Amino acid sequence: MIRKFKKRKQIIVEVLTWNGENQEEVYQFLGNSDKYYISNGLITLNFPGGKSVVEIGDLIIKNEYNQIFVSREGEFSLMYEEVVE
């Protein structure tokens, strides 16, 4: 039998778009850490399972558990809508 599911809990995330020039916002968002570095317009994030490269226009996402993810705008907008406070 095929069944369908939806998430029970709405997840609110914080998002920062990397524009290649907003290093100060990146430092504030991610904190001063050795888990990432910025070089030649790219951000390299070091995760326990490997590395992820953030290119200009990519989104850096922080969930409620302070876990960091990277996404492209198009992929992200399919799953999330902006919360207006």
Buried (B, 14 or more C-beta within 10 A) or exposed (E): EEEEEEEEEEEEBEBBBBEBEEEEBBEEBBEEEEEBEBEEEBBEBEEEEEEBEBEEEBBBBBEEEEEBBBBEEEEBEEEBEEEEE
